[in-house]
Amino acid sequence: MSETAIPKPLKPSATKQRQNEGDGQTASRGEGRIVRRFRETGSRGELGIVAYLTAGDPTLAASERIILAAAEAGADVIELGVPFSDPVADGPTIQRASERALRGGATLAGVLDLARRVRARTEVPLVLFSYYNPVLQMGLEKFARAAAEASIDGVLATDMTPEESPEYRGILQAQGLDTIFLGAPTSTDERLAAIAECSSGFLYLISRTGVTGARESLPEELPALVRRARKFTKLPIAVGFGISQPEHVTGLAGIADAAVVGSALVAEVEKAATADSTGEMAAEAVARRIRALKAAARVGGVRPASDSD
């Protein structure tokens, strides 16, 4: 099998177990794929790698190949970005990826179908990364059922606030879906406490203000931000926005539990897609980048950040 070959479908497994526990009540928190994966990386003393990829970029078929290559290369969690026409948090790289995916016909329903096909071939945790508008258009209850049926593990709606989230969280968590929220350098302690209270699976900290995009270095204030967040949660903390190089991953050792890499991977897809629309070249490029990031995550026997305080 080549490094980017699509793995064989998995045998039927207990992917529905977390959705069926109890009598339709909220599934037991702490038993999902996300929590298990971060427990595994922490026990090995390594940083987790959360890979963001725009679903449907450049096409849904090519995207499937690329996502599976990322899983095979060692991504610990994969965020499937739902293409959106009016993003406010995404930089130019991901904006262009959304435009390509939308031109190719990607929709929220199509992304959920893609997730279902991916789940047949890998057990890597999948997080749906979306703005709330597509979810609202589908209907929250319909969306939650469809996401659970596609074996999505968690949802991050970037513009969903804690104050507006009770119904959203209740409906998603009743389907066994983790609800992931964003904290930022501008978040007060009170705000971080509210975000932590609403989060399950992991807490996502934005490393800097502004939009997504690769940067040269990590902000000097980042360790203090993570320490503040840890006062309010025992969840794993993943840091994103501007994380692109192996040295960034090494720099997060002992600070965070995971690094979220997005624009750097999406840029690899963009470069390769101009020469090959099948996704094969993009899959190879993304896999190379993730293997380098995972190698950096293992260097030095990193002590789990969650045990450092």
C-alpha positions in Angstrom: 0.0 0.0 0.0 1.3 3.5 -0.9 1.6 6.1 1.8 -1.6 7.8 0.6 -3.6 4.7 -0.4 -7.2 4.6 0.9 -7.3 2.1 3.8 -9.8 -0.8 3.6 -13.2 -0.3 5.2 -13.3 -1.1 8.9 -15.3 -4.0 10.2 -18.6 -2.9 11.9 -17.7 -1.4 15.3 -19.4 0.3 18.3 -19.4 3.7 16.6 -23.1 4.1 17.6 -22.6 3.1 21.2 -22.2 6.6 22.5 -25.4 7.7 20.6 -27.5 4.8 22.1 -26.5 4.9 25.7 -29.5 5.4 28.1 -33.0 6.2 26.9 -32.2 9.0 24.4 -30.5 11.0 27.2 -27.1 12.7 26.8 -24.4 10.2 26.1 -21.8 9.6 28.8 -19.2 12.3 28.5 -15.6 11.2 28.6 -16.1 8.0 26.6 -15.8 9.4 23.1 -13.0 9.1 20.5 -11.7 12.6 21.2 -11.2 12.1 24.9 -9.7 8.6 24.3 -7.3 9.9 21.7 -6.0 12.8 23.9 -5.6 10.3 26.8 -3.5 8.2 24.5 -1.3 11.0 23.3 -0.9 12.3 26.9 0.1 8.8 28.2 2.8 8.7 25.5 4.0 12.1 26.5 3.4 13.7 23.1 1.5 16.6 21.8 -1.6 15.8 19.8 -1.9 17.1 16.2 -5.4 18.4 15.2 -5.5 18.7 11.4 -8.0 21.2 9.8 -8.9 20.5 6.2 -11.6 22.3 4.2 -14.1 19.5 3.2 -14.8 19.4 -0.5 -11.6 21.2 -1.5 -11.0 20.9 -4.4 -13.8 18.3 -4.8 -15.6 16.0 -2.4 -13.9 13.0 -4.0 -10.5 14.5 -3.8 -11.2 15.7 -0.3 -11.9 12.1 0.9 -8.5 10.9 -0.4 -6.8 13.8 1.4 -8.6 13.4 4.7 -7.8 9.6 4.8 -4.2 10.4 4.0 -4.0 12.8 6.9 -5.4 10.1 9.2 -3.0 7.5 8.0 -0.1 10.0 8.4 -0.9 10.3 12.1 -3.3 13.2 12.6 -4.9 12.7 16.1 -8.1 14.6 15.3 -9.3 15.9 12.0 -11.4 19.0 11.7 -13.7 19.0 8.6 -14.2 22.6 7.6 -17.7 23.3 6.2 -17.3 25.7 3.3 -19.0 29.0 3.9 -19.5 32.0 1.7 -19.0 34.7 4.3 -16.3 33.7 6.7 -15.2 36.1 9.4 -12.5 34.2 11.2 -10.7 32.7 8.2 -7.7 34.1 6.4 -7.2 34.2 2.7 -5.9 30.6 2.4 -9.0 29.0 3.9 -11.3 31.6 2.2 -9.9 30.4 -1.2 -10.4 26.8 -0.1 -14.0 27.5 0.7 -14.5 29.1 -2.6 -13.1 26.1 -4.4 -15.2 23.7 -2.5 -18.4 25.7 -3.0 -17.7 25.9 -6.7 -17.4 22.2 -6.7 -20.8 21.8 -5.2 -20.0 21.2 -1.5 -22.8 21.6 1.0 -23.3 20.7 4.6 -25.2 17.6 3.6 -22.4 16.7 1.2 -19.8 17.1 4.0 -21.8 14.9 6.3 -21.9 12.2 3.5 -18.2 12.7 3.1 -17.7 12.1 6.9 -19.7 8.9 6.7 -17.5 7.6 4.0 -14.3 8.6 5.9 -15.6 6.9 9.1 -16.0 3.6 7.2 -12.2 3.6 6.8 -10.7 5.2 9.9 -11.4 5.6 13.6 -9.7 9.0 13.8 -11.9 11.5 15.7 -13.7 13.9 13.4 -14.8 17.4 14.4 -17.2 19.4 12.2 -15.9 22.9 12.0 -18.5 25.3 10.8 -20.2 28.7 11.1 -23.6 28.4 12.6 -25.6 29.6 9.6 -25.4 26.3 7.6 -26.4 24.4 10.7 -29.4 26.8 11.3 -30.5 26.4 7.7 -30.5 22.6 8.0 -32.3 22.7 11.3 -30.5 22.0 14.6 -32.2 18.8 15.4 -31.9 17.4 11.9 -28.2 18.4 11.8 -27.5 16.8 15.2 -29.1 13.5 14.1 -27.3 13.6 10.7 -23.9 14.3 12.3 -24.4 11.5 14.8 -25.4 9.1 12.1 -22.3 10.1 10.1 -20.2 9.3 13.3 -19.0 12.8 13.8 -17.5 13.2 17.2 -17.7 16.9 17.9 -18.9 20.2 16.5 -17.2 23.6 16.6 -19.5 26.4 15.5 -17.1 29.3 15.4 -19.7 32.1 15.9 -21.7 30.3 18.6 -21.4 32.1 22.0 -21.8 30.5 25.4 -24.8 32.8 26.1 -26.6 31.6 23.0 -25.6 27.9 23.3 -27.9 26.1 25.8 -30.4 24.7 23.3 -27.5 24.0 20.8 -25.5 22.1 23.4 -28.5 20.2 24.7 -29.5 19.0 21.3 -26.0 18.1 20.2 -25.0 16.4 23.4 -28.2 14.3 23.4 -26.8 12.8 20.2 -23.4 12.1 21.8 -21.7 15.0 20.1 -19.0 17.0 21.9 -19.4 20.8 21.8 -16.2 22.6 21.3 -15.8 26.4 21.9 -13.1 28.9 21.2 -11.2 31.0 23.8 -9.0 33.9 22.8 -6.2 36.1 24.1 -8.9 38.8 24.7 -11.0 36.5 26.8 -11.3 37.6 30.4 -11.1 35.0 33.2 -14.9 35.2 33.5 -15.2 34.5 29.8 -12.8 31.6 29.9 -14.8 30.1 32.7 -18.0 30.3 30.7 -16.3 28.9 27.6 -14.9 26.0 29.6 -18.3 25.3 31.2 -19.8 24.9 27.7 -17.0 22.8 26.2 -16.6 19.1 26.0 -14.0 17.0 24.1 -11.3 19.7 24.2 -11.1 23.5 24.6 -9.7 25.3 21.6 -7.6 28.4 22.4 -6.8 30.9 19.6 -3.1 31.8 20.0 -3.5 35.4 18.7 -6.1 37.9 17.6 -7.0 38.2 13.9 -7.8 35.6 11.3 -6.3 32.2 10.5 -3.1 31.9 8.7 0.5 30.7 9.0 2.9 32.7 11.2 6.6 32.8 11.8 6.6 32.3 15.6 4.3 31.7 18.6 3.1 34.7 20.6 5.1 35.4 23.8 1.9 35.7 25.7 0.6 32.2 24.8 1.9 30.3 27.9 0.1 32.8 30.2 -3.1 32.4 28.2 -3.0 28.6 28.5 -2.3 28.8 32.2 -5.3 31.1 32.7 -7.5 28.6 30.8 -6.3 25.7 32.8 -7.7 27.3 36.0 -11.2 26.6 34.6 -11.0 23.2 32.9 -9.5 19.8 33.1 -10.2 19.3 29.4 -7.3 18.9 27.0 -6.3 22.3 25.5 -5.6 22.6 21.8 -3.9 25.8 20.4 -4.6 27.0 16.9 -4.2 30.0 14.6 -0.7 30.5 13.2 0.6 27.0 14.0 2.3 25.7 10.9 5.9 24.5 11.5 7.4 21.6 13.4 9.3 24.1 15.7 5.9 25.6 16.6 4.8 22.1 17.8 8.0 21.7 19.7 7.4 25.1 21.3 4.0 24.1 22.5 5.5 21.1 24.4 4.6 21.3 28.1 2.2 24.2 27.4 -0.7 22.8 25.5 -2.1 19.3 24.9 -2.5 19.7 21.1 -1.6 21.9 18.2 -4.2 22.8 15.5 -2.7 23.1 12.1 -5.0 24.4 9.3 -3.8 27.0 6.8 -0.4 25.2 6.3 -2.3 22.0 5.3 -4.9 23.8 3.2 -2.0 25.6 1.4 -0.6 22.2 0.4 -3.9 21.3 -1.1 -4.1 24.5 -3.0 -0.6 24.1 -4.5 -1.2 20.5 -5.5 -4.7 21.0 -6.8 -3.5 23.3 -9.6 -1.7 20.3 -11.1 -3.8 17.3 -10.0 -7.6 17.5 -9.4 -7.8 13.9 -8.2 -6.3 14.8 -4.8 -3.5 12.3 -5.0 -0.7 14.9 -5.0 -2.4 16.9 -2.3 -2.8 13.8 -0.2 0.9 13.1 -0.4 1.8 16.7 0.4 -0.5 16.8 3.4 0.7 13.4 4.7 4.3 14.6 4.5 3.5 17.7 6.5 1.6 15.8 9.2 4.4 13.2 9.5 6.9 16.1 10.1 4.5 17.7 12.7 4.0 14.3 14.5 7.8 13.7 14.6 8.2 17.1 16.3 5.3 16.2 18.7 7.3 13.2 19.9 10.7 14.8 20.3 12.1 14.9 23.8 9.4 12.8 25.6 7.1 15.7 26.1 5.4 15.7 29.5 1.6 16.0 29.1 0.7 19.6 29.7 -2.5 18.7 31.6 -0.2 17.2 34.3 2.2 20.2 34.6 0.2 22.4 37.0 
